[in-house]
Amino acid sequence: MTETTTAAESADDDLVASRGGSLLRGCSGVVMASLLALLVIVAGAQAYLQVRGYPGVGWTRVCGHALAAALAVVFQWIADRHGRWLSAAASICVLTIAAATLWFYWWA
């Protein structure tokens, strides 16, 4: 026997799938915006401390934060504009970039 689905059941399945996808995209979007805010704070602190004559965190770390933020923006753009599996993969990349940035520049 074959099972037939109605248009309403198919729409319900798509709605459930899109809710999960939009939640993941939403979370990765917030994380991406947080990486941008962190970049602004780190760059501002570095510039302020350098003007005051202190070494600060170093421009290498600022460039690392800038690279992480740029990659997160690119992957978030991909997540927002492409299909299900590519969107999920790009969102996971954003979360991974943020975790790596926090690990290497703040905790390790």
DAGIDA-V643813 format. One record per pair of residues at least 24 apart in sequence whose C-alpha atoms are under 6 Angstrom apart, sorted by the first residue. I is the first residue (numbers start at 0). J is the second residue. D is the distance in whole Angstrom. If there is no record, write none. Layout:
i = (I;I)
j = (J;J)
d = (D;D)
//
This chain:
i = (24;27;27;31;34;35;38)
j = (90;90;93;71;68;68;64)
d = (6;5;6;6;5;6;6)
//
